[in-house]
Amino acid sequence: MIHAEERGTPKNRKKIDWKLITDLPVGSRADAIEKLEWYALRWKIEVFHKILV
């Protein structure tokens, strides 16, 4: 599991707190950041598919 917290949170909302469950190997901070970046791309893909409908 990867646990990440948002930095620089605006004062008008709570920080984003991610818990990402993965079966991919995560042996370092760089590995964790890489997996979080991959997951963040998911939302662009979701929007793309929404536009197609």
C-alpha positions as a Markdown table, in Angstrom:
| # | Residue | x | y | z |
|---|---|---|---|---|
| 1 | Met | 0.0 | 0.0 | 0.0 |
| 2 | Ile | 1.2 | 3.5 | -0.8 |
| 3 | His | 0.1 | 6.4 | 1.5 |
| 4 | Ala | 0.5 | 9.9 | 0.2 |
| 5 | Glu | -0.6 | 13.3 | 1.6 |
| 6 | Glu | -1.0 | 16.5 | -0.4 |
| 7 | Arg | 1.5 | 19.3 | 0.2 |
| 8 | Gly | 0.5 | 23.0 | 0.0 |
| 9 | Thr | -3.1 | 22.5 | 0.7 |
| 10 | Pro | -5.3 | 25.6 | 0.3 |
| 11 | Lys | -6.8 | 26.9 | 3.5 |
| 12 | Asn | -10.4 | 26.5 | 2.3 |
| 13 | Arg | -10.3 | 22.7 | 2.1 |
| 14 | Lys | -8.8 | 19.6 | 3.7 |
| 15 | Lys | -5.6 | 18.0 | 2.3 |
| 16 | Ile | -5.9 | 15.1 | -0.1 |
| 17 | Asp | -5.0 | 11.9 | 1.6 |
| 18 | Trp | -4.3 | 9.0 | -0.8 |
| 19 | Lys | -4.1 | 5.3 | 0.1 |
| 20 | Leu | -3.3 | 3.4 | -3.1 |
| 21 | Ile | -3.4 | -0.4 | -3.0 |
| 22 | Thr | -1.1 | -2.0 | -5.6 |
| 23 | Asp | 0.5 | -5.3 | -6.3 |
| 24 | Leu | 3.4 | -3.6 | -8.1 |
| 25 | Pro | 6.8 | -3.6 | -6.4 |
| 26 | Val | 7.5 | -0.4 | -4.4 |
| 27 | Gly | 10.9 | -0.5 | -2.9 |
| 28 | Ser | 11.7 | 3.2 | -2.6 |
| 29 | Arg | 10.2 | 6.7 | -2.5 |
| 30 | Ala | 10.8 | 7.1 | -6.2 |
| 31 | Asp | 8.9 | 3.9 | -6.9 |
| 32 | Ala | 6.0 | 5.2 | -4.9 |
| 33 | Ile | 5.9 | 8.5 | -6.7 |
| 34 | Glu | 6.0 | 6.7 | -10.0 |
| 35 | Lys | 3.0 | 4.6 | -9.1 |
| 36 | Leu | 1.1 | 7.6 | -7.9 |
| 37 | Glu | 1.8 | 9.4 | -11.2 |
| 38 | Trp | 0.5 | 6.4 | -13.1 |
| 39 | Tyr | -2.6 | 6.4 | -11.0 |
| 40 | Ala | -3.1 | 10.1 | -11.6 |
| 41 | Leu | -3.2 | 9.5 | -15.3 |
| 42 | Arg | -6.3 | 7.4 | -14.8 |
| 43 | Trp | -8.5 | 10.5 | -14.5 |
| 44 | Lys | -7.4 | 11.8 | -17.9 |
| 45 | Ile | -8.3 | 8.5 | -19.4 |
| 46 | Glu | -11.7 | 8.6 | -17.6 |
| 47 | Val | -12.4 | 12.0 | -19.1 |
| 48 | Phe | -11.3 | 10.9 | -22.5 |
| 49 | His | -13.8 | 8.0 | -22.4 |
| 50 | Lys | -16.5 | 10.3 | -21.1 |
| 51 | Ile | -16.0 | 12.5 | -24.1 |
| 52 | Leu | -16.4 | 9.6 | -26.5 |
| 53 | Val | -19.9 | 8.7 | -25.2 |
